[in-house]
Amino acid sequence: MAESVVSLSPQDAVIYLMVMTSASDGMITEKELRTIGRVVRSYPLFSPADEQNLVETSEKAGALMASEGGLHKVIEAVAAALPSHLGETAYAAAVDVVTADEALNMEEIRILELVRDALDVSDDGAAAIEHAARARHMTVEGAE
């Protein structure tokens, strides 16, 4: 019997996506956690209730990821929960999180590719989102 896809709200889906991309390299850094919180506080998609439930939602995301085939379960649930017009928004949130620590590794790059494909984000759209994220995370020391 096939397992059913976890049912998520669009807001929870984006939080699951951010937690998944953050954890894809085996750890969630303090900068990534702060970025998840900032995204939930600042993106119009989210409400104060989403911020209040952020820890609980993140724990549920972690539990799903820890299950067998968890990565693919999260991606399926996120893709099923998001209306097509929110694909780029969700991808932007994921990119913000993985670029927060200013170091992209191969696992994170591969996860972003899977997310981009699952959410039907165009190559041009993804490139623009990634470029904007790099610009947002630039520091004075990085300008040399």
C-alpha positions, 0 to 999 in steps of 0.5 A: 500500500502506497503511503499518502503525502503529508498534508500541509498548509502553504505556510507550513510547506515553506517552513518544511522546505526551509528546515529541509534545505538547512539540514541538508548538509547535516547541520542547521547553523545559527545563521540559518535558524535566524534566517528562517525566523526572519523569513517567517516574520517578513514574507507576506505569506506568513502570519503571526500565528506561523511565527508562534508555531515555528518551533513546533512546525520545524520539529514536525519537519525534522521528524518527517525528514528523519523518517525513511525516504524523508527528503522525498516525503518533504519535497512531495508534501511541499509540492502538493501544498503549494499553489503554482504561483508560490513556487518562486516564493518558496524557492526564494525562502529556501535559497535565503536559508542555504545562503545565510552561512555564505557557504554552499556545499554539494548537498545543498546545491543538489537539494536546491535542484530537487526543489527547483524541479519539484516546484517548476521554477524556471532556470531564469527564475532560479538564477535571479533568485539565487543572484538576489540572495547572494546580494542580500547576504553580502558583507562589507568584508566580502566586497574586496 
